[in-house]
Amino acid sequence: MHQQFPADFLFGVATSSFQIEGAVHEHGRGESIWDRFCRQPGAIADASNGDIACDHVHRLESDLDLIASLGVNCYRFSIAWPRVQALGQGAFSSEGMDFYKRLVDGLLQRGIKPVATLYHWDLPQALQDQGGWANRETVHRFVDYARHVQKQLGDRLHMISTHNEPWCAATLGHDIGIHAPGIKNRAIAAQVSHHLMLSHGLALQAMRADGATANLGIVLNMGPSVPASPMPEDIAAARRADALSRRWYSDPLLRGLYPQEIIEELGADAPKIEAGDMAAIQTPMDHMGINYYTRHVVRASGELWSARAHGLPVSEMEWEIYPEGLTDILCLMKADYPHLPPVFITENGGAFPDAAIADGHVQDLDRKRYLQEHIAALAVARERGVRIDGYMVWSLMDNFEWGYGYAKRFGIVHVDYDTQQRTPKASALWYRDFLSQWRGLKPLSGQA
């Protein structure tokens, strides 16, 4: 399998700011919508918050050494907008930006390419108080923020992605309401989705006008939507689900329009689109990040389909473990979009009920198998002609898992939240040795 990945392929690990950083009252950092959401009764399963998380801000150097020890050649992280601009407009914090400068410089010193995401859901609460992403002005504030980051860090960043999973920010945050800011309104969610996409396109234009040299793009979450049966109604429902989740974001980016069937379905709830918006959204990208976790099996009845009930393997999130879906979605994207930019798998991983640390080890053999099978599925997609230039494991370490709090562990490195002790799991040791073999080096300790 190693021969399927060229020498310039990017293999890395990924995190996001709110999930690991902590230090929420330092560097002049402002309140984010997730700080506020965590304090709503019942919003977080274990009533926790991100105040400390993995204390990454205070453990930067040792965490950088940890990343380097895995042998990866890239690290995907996100920048906390409230840490570098407390109110989302006006003055920027040099102290907050200095943290990211130390992070980026530390990666480069260790031979690791920095891969930055500008927005991983932690909007400054001050902007939310003015309407958040439903307010078109937030689009322009994001462009200002993107330009500032590009000017401060762009010469040292390998890649910049504008947004992580706009579907989650729009749908989970504004329609279903289980993510910050906890709104439940379909019309608002639709408008938010459009403003997220518009801010992406305008930010790309602005960063390029400022001389950006980094590889620019966006990150979408997706998986194949398949019918639960060969019945025509289930087939139609799967097509609708695909249009609503995947194509609602990839079509405007790569075709310059939203799926017409969804616009018609939304009716009066469809987003307000101004002249020039769609052309801006279709601004050419240098990359498309894809986060893949599972496929979506769809019934016309709307009844949830359970992989567990069908005797199929699932993660602790109750998501079916289906590596073939990674091959399928990549081949589907190539078939649908002749001008698909180079793809990076920017997140892929699984939450599992890890065994306790024993003799300094965590034997997460299910996660190790998960990574093996999905990297193999990635190799198959490359064999079928899809241009894929990188793969990043989610996640580097156990962290704050949004509405689940600290109850779900995705990390290949175990975190003891009481002591902040990091312990590489069997999956981390396997990944390290896989990368050693890929480079033609002798594994450090054999197969974990």
N, C-alpha and C positions, 0 to 999 in steps of 0.2 A: 504493500500500500504506500510506502514512503515515496516510491518513485513517481506517484501521481502528483506530488507537490514539488514545484520547482524551488530553486535555492532562494528566490526572492519572495516566496510566499510568506505572508504574515501569520504567525501563530501567536496568540496572546491570551490574556485574561481580561475580564471586564468588571467594572464596578460603577456605582453612581454616587454623587455627592451626598445627598441626604441619607442614603442607606449606610454610609460608613464614616462620614467625617466627624460628627459630633461638634463640639466647640461652637454651639449655636449663638453664644453671646460674645464671641471674640471677633477681632479684626473689624469691629464696627458692623458686623453682619446684621442685616435686618431680618424681620420675621418673614417666614415663607408661608405659603398656603398649607403646607404640610405641618408646620409647627402649630398652626391654628387648628387644623383638622384633627390632629392627634389629641387635642384637649376637648374634643366633643365627646360626651359620654356615649360609649358603645361603638365609636368609630373604629377603634383598633381592638382586635380580638383579645389581646392580653393587656389592654389598657396602657401600653408602653408608648414611647416616643423616640425621637431621634436626637435627643439632647446630648447623649454620649455616643450612642451607636457603637462603632468599633474604635472610637477615639483616634481615628486616623490622622487628624490634624496634629495631634501631639506625638504620634508614633510614625511620622512620615519616613524618616531615614531607615528605621528597621523594617517598615513595610516595603520600601523600595528594595532593600536587600532581599526580602522575602520574594518579591516578584522576580528579581534577577536570578535567585537560586533555582527557579523553575526552568530557566533556559529559554524563556519566551523572547521574541524579538519585537513585540509591541504590547502596549498597555492601553486599554480603553478606559477612560474616566470621564466624569462630567464636571463641569464648572457650576458652582452654586451662584446663580445670579444675585441672590441677596447678600452673598459674601463680598462681591465686588461692587455692588451698587445697592445699598440697603433699601432704597425706596423704588427701585426700578426705573428711576429717572433722576436727573440732577447729578450730584457729585458721585464720583467713583472712589472706592477705597483703595488706596495704594497698598495698605497693609493686607487687605484681602487678596489683591492680585499678587502680592509678593509670595503668598503661600503657593499659588499655582506656578509662579516662576521657579520656586524651589523644587516643586514637583517635576516640572518639565525638565529643568536642568539636571536634576538627579537621575531621571530616566536616561537622558542623553549621555550622561557620564557613565552609565552602566550599559550603554550600547542598545538601548531599548527605544523604539520609535513611539513618541507620544501621539495618541489618538483621542482627540477631545470631542465631547458632545456639549453643545452650548445649553441645551434645555432638556433636563431629565425630570421635569414635572414640578420643580420647586420655584414656582412663580413668587416674586415678592408680594407679600400680603397687601402692601400699600397700593399696588396696581389692581389687585382683586377688589379692594375697597372702591375702586373706580370702575368696576365692571369686569375686570380681568380680561380673559381672551375673548369674551363676548363684545368687548369694546374695541372698535377698530384702531383706536389710538395705541393700544398695546402692541399692535403690529409694528408701529414706528418706534416704540420704545425698545422692542426687541432688536430692531435693526441697529439702533444706536449702541445697544449692549454688544451685539455681534461685532460691530466695527471696532469698539474699544478692545475687546478680547483679541481680535485679529491684529490690531496695531501693537498690542503689548506682547503677544505670544506667537503670532502667526509665523514669524521667521524660524521658529523652533518646532512648530507642530507639523507632524507628518500628514495628519488628516483632521478635518473639522467637519463634524456633522451638526446640522442646525438643531434638529429635534430627534428625540427618542420616542418612538411609538406614539405618534399623534392620535391614533385610534384610542389608546388608553386615556390620554389626557382629555379627549373630547367625550368619549362614550362612558368610560368608567367614572370620570370626574364630573360630567355635566348631564348625563342621561340616566344612567343607573345610580350614580351618586355614591359609589363605594370607595372612590378615591377623592382626594381633595380637588376642588373645594366642597364636594358633597352636594352638588345641585342635581335635581331630577327634572329636566325639562328638555324634551326632544328638539324643540326649535333652537334653544340656546346651544345645545350640543352641536347641532348642524352648523350654526354660525361660528362657533368656536373652531370646529374642524376647518372651516374655510379660512379663518384668520390665521390659524397655525400654518396652513399651507402657503398662504400669501406671505406671511412673515419669513418663511423659508426662502421663497423665491426672491423677495426683495433683499434679504440678508446676503444671499449669494451674489446678487448684482453689486451690492454695496461693498462687500469684502473684495470682490475682484477689482472694482473701480479703485479701491485703496491699495491695490498691488498684491493681493493675497497670492502666496506661492504654495500653500497647503492644498492638498487634495480635498475638494469640497463636495458635500452631499447631505443625505438624510438617512435616518434609520426607521424602517417600518417593521411591525410585527405581522407575521402572516403564516398560514398553514393551509394546505388544501382543504376545501370544503367538499365533502363527498356525501351522496345520498345514502340514507340508512337502508334503502331497499331499491329495487329496480322500478318501483311504481312511479308513474309520470309526475305525480304530485311531489314526491320526495326529490326527484331530479330537479324539478323547478325550484323547490325550496333551497336546494344546495346552490343552485346558480344565483339565487337572490342573496344568499348568505355570502357568497364569494364577492358579489358586486358591492354589498354593504360594508364588508370588512376590508377586503384586499383592494379591489378596483376603485373604491371611493377615494383611495389615496394614490394608488399607482397610475390610474388613468389620467388625472390632472397633471401629474408630474411628467408623464411620458407621452400623453396624447393631447393634453391641453383642454380636457373637458371632464366633467363628472358623468358617471353612468346615468343615462337618461331615465332608465327605469326607476332608479332610486330618487332622482329629482321629482319624478311624477308621483311616486309613492309618498314622498314628504309633503307634497302639496304646499300649503301655506307655511309649513315649517321649513321649507327649503331655504338655504342661506341666501342672503342678499349679496349679489356679486356685482361689482362695479366695473366699468370699462377698463380694460388693461389688466385686470386681476389674473385671468387665466394665462395670458402670455407671460406674466411675471412668474406664476407658479411653474410654468414649463421651462424656466431658465435651465439650460443644460447643466448636468451634474457630472462630477468626476467619478463619483461612486454612488452605489446604493447599498446601504446596510440592511440586512435582513435578520431579524430575530426569529428563530424557530424553536418551538417547544413541542407541538403536537399537531395532529390533524383535527378537523372539525366534522363530525358525522351528524348530518342534519335530517330531521323529520319534518314533514309538512305540518304535523300537528303542533309543533313547537315543543313537544315533550323532549326533555333532555335525554340524550343517548349515553348510556353508561358503559364504558369499556370494561370496568370491573364486573358488571353484571353479565357481560359476554365472555368472561374468563380471560380477558386480555390484560397484559401487564400495565400497571399505572404507577405514577410517581405519587409522592405524598400529597400532591396538589389534586389528586384524582385525574390527572391528565394522562391519556394513553401514551405509552412509550412506543412510538412508531417512527423509527429512523427512516423508513422508506418515504415518509412524508417529506423529508428534507430534500431528497432527490426529486420527488414529484413537484414540489413547489418551485424549485429552481428551474426545472425543465419547463414548467408552465409559464414562468416569467419570461424565459427565453423565447418560447413560442408566441406569446402574446405581444411582446415588444421587440421588434427587430433592432431598435437602437438602445437596448438595455445597456446602461453603463456597467463597468466592472462591479461585480458583487463581492461584498464582504459579509460573512456570517458574523454579525457583531454580538450576538448572544445565542448560546445554546447550552443547556444544562438541565439538571433535575434536582428537585428537593426530595430527600429520602430521610427516613428515621434513622440517622446514623447511630451506630453503637457507641457506647461510652469509650473514652480513651482508656486503653489498656497497654501498659508498658510503653507509653509514649506514642501509641499508634491508634489510628481510627481506620478500621477495615470497612470502608464504604464500597464494597465490591459491586453493589448495584449501580452506583454512580460511575465507577470505573468502566463497567460494561456499557453503560449509557454512552459515555464519551467514545469508546472504541467503535460502537455501532454507528454513531452519527458521523464520525470522521470517515468511516468506511462509506457511508451513504453520500458524503460530500465528494469522495473520490469517484464514485459512480457518476455523479452529475458532471464532474469535470471530464470524464471519459465520453460523456454524451454531448460535449461541446459547449457547456455553459462556462463562461469566463468567471471564475471565482478566484479572488486574489488574497483572501485571508479568512481566518477562523479564530474566534475568540470565545473562550469558555465563560459562561456565567455560572458561578461567580468566583472571583479570586477567593473570597472568604465569606463565611456566614455573616449575615447582616440583617438590618431592619427590613423585613419583607412587607412593607406597605401595610395594608389592612390586616395582615396576619401578625404584625409585630415581629417578635423574635421566635415565633413558634415553628417557622419553616426554615430549614437550612439548605441553601443551594451551594454553599462554598466547597471548593476543593481543599480549603484550609479551614480547620475547625477553630472557632473563637469561643473561649470561655468568657462569657460576658461579665462575670464577677472580677476576674483578674486581667482580662484582655490578652491572655496567653494565646498565641497562635500555634497550631499544630497541623502541619501538612498531613492530609489524609492519604489513604492508599491511592485515590484517584489523582492526587497531585503528584505523587511519586511516579505513577504510571505515565502521566503526561510529560513529566520531566524526562523520563527515560525514552519515551516515544520521540521527543524532540531531539534528544542526543543521537538516537539511531537515524532520524531523518537527516541530521547534519553529517552522518557518517562517523559519529564518535562512539566510543564504547560507553554503554549505559553505566551510570554512576553506581547503581546498586542492584542491577538486575530488575526483573519484573516485580512490581510491588504486589 
